[in-house]
Each structure stands twice: as C-alpha cells, then as structure tokens.
Amino acid sequence: MRSGNHTISQLQVHVVWVTKYRYHVLKGDVQKRCRDLIIQVCDAEDIRILKGVVSKDHVHMHIEYPPSLSVSDIVKKLKGRTSRKLQMEFKELSKRYWGKHFWAIGYGVWSTGNVTQDMVDEYLEHHRNPSNKDMGTMILE
C-alpha cells in the first residue's frame, strides 16, 4: 500500500514481454545483466518487484507501482533501457539484432491485487441501496 499527501493506492500488475523472434538469448551473463538492469530501472522509478523471472526468451514480473506512472510508460522504460544497455555491453546481441530492436513489439499485462470484482460489486451495491438515498448518492450506469 502506498500513501501520499492526498492519495492512497495499491496498483499491481503482472507484465510479460519477449525477446524479438523469441530467440533464447537471455542466458548466462546476459541474463544476469538483464536482471540487474530491470532492478535498477525499478529502483529509479519507485517500482516494487513483488516477484519476477528472467527466462531465456522472456521476462515475467509482478510489480507494484505508484499512481504517477502508467503501465505503458513502465514497460517502455524497462524494455528501452535494457535493450540499449544489453546491446551496448554484449556486442554479439547487436550482431543478431541488427535493427537495434532487442525485444518484440508489445507486451502482456494483467491487473492483480487483493480486491476481487465481487468485493467491488458488493461495495457499490451497498451504496445503491435505497436506504442510502439520504447520503446523496447517484447511480452511474
């Protein structure tokens, strides 16, 4: 849970992205460096890694992030910085990925957390209840 001067949030997502052509290039030193770079980016952006895996051809991460960031910006920073650094440091990667694109286009993302859809529906139904009319509620639908 995060709290600021005027906000409280708990934003969590599961993010997955893959190497271009699903090449198995995330092995050995490249895999270790990729992991270190991801941790650096997350630390710099105030993103908490809840769990994560760097596999031979993709990355899975379960993260918690501040409301000032969007998921697309987070993924752009992670993919961009790791791609640039890995290709600079490992020349064999820049030969294989001659177009400078290390990661495939796109990513997958799923929201996670401890509030279920049923819990939200129950909360909203409570506020729709006719006995709550004196609270000044109005239904949005």
N, C-alpha and C positions, 0 to 999 in steps of 0.2 A: 504494500500500500504506500502510495506517495501522497504527501500533502504539501501544498504551497501556501502562500499568503491567502489566496482566495479559492483554492481548488483542492479536491481530493480525488485521486484516481488510482485505478489498478488496471492498466491496459496490458494484456498479454496476448501474444500470437505465436503460432508455430510457423516458421518460414523454411522453405526448401528452395534451393536453386542448384543447377547442374553445370558441369563444365561443357564447353562447346563440343558438339559431336559426341558427348558422353565419354570422351577419352579418359582413360584411367591414369591421370597424371598427378593426382593428389596422393603421392606415396613418399615415404622417407622424409628427406629434408624439406621437400616442397610441402608436404602435408603438415609438418611441424611448423614451418614458417607461416603457412596459411592460418593455422590455428592461432599463432601468436598475433598475427595482423588483425584477425577478427576480434580478439580480446582487446587489442589496442584501440580499435575503432569504437568498440562498445564502451570502453572506459572513457574515451574522449567525448562521447555523445550521451553519457549518463544512461546507458542501456545495460540492464542486468541480464546476464545469461543465466537462465534457470537450468537449462540442460542443452547440450549440443554435441554434434558428431560431425567430424570431417571425414567423409568416406573417400574412396579412391576416385569417384566421379561426381560427387555431390556433397552439399552441406545441409544439415538439418539443425535448426536452432529453435529453442523455446525461449522467448525473451519477454521481459517486462520493460516498458519504455515510457518516457514522460509524454504528457499530452501535447507538448510543444512540437513533437515530431510526428510525421506521418509514416506509415509503413513503407510507402513507396520511396520516400527520402532515405529511410534507414537502409533499405535494400540497395538503393543506388550508391550510397556511401560505402557499404560493405563490399559490394561487387566491384565498384570502381577502384577503390583504394587497394584491395587485394590483387586485382588484375594487374594494375600498374606496377605495384611493388614486386609481385612474383615474376612478372616478365622482365623487369629490370635486373633482378637478382639471379634468375635462373635462365641463362641465355638459350638453353635447349627448348624452353617454353616459347620464346619469341620466334624460334625457327618453326615450331609446329603450328603456332597461332600467328601466322604472318600478317593477318589483318588487324592485329592488336586486340582482338576480342577473345578473352580467355573464358568467360562464362557465356552460356547460351542466353539468348534473349528470353526475358520473362522470369517468373518465379511463382511458387505456390504459397499461399498464406491462409491460415485458418485461425480465427479468434478462439481463445481459450479463457479459462477462468473458473471461479467457483460459484458464479451466479448462473443458474440454469434458465432456460426460456420459461419453464413453469413458474419459477420464482418471480420473474419479471411480470408475467401474466397475472399471477396472484396479487402482487402489489398493485398493479394497475386496476384490477377488478375491485379491490378494496376501495380505491378512490372513485370508482364509477358508481358505487353503491348509493342508492337514493338517500340513505340516511346521512350521507356526507355532503348533501346539497348546500348546507349552511357553510361549508368550507370554501365555497366559491369555485368549485371545480367545473371544468368544461371538457367534454369528450372530444378528442381529436380523431376523427375517422371519416 
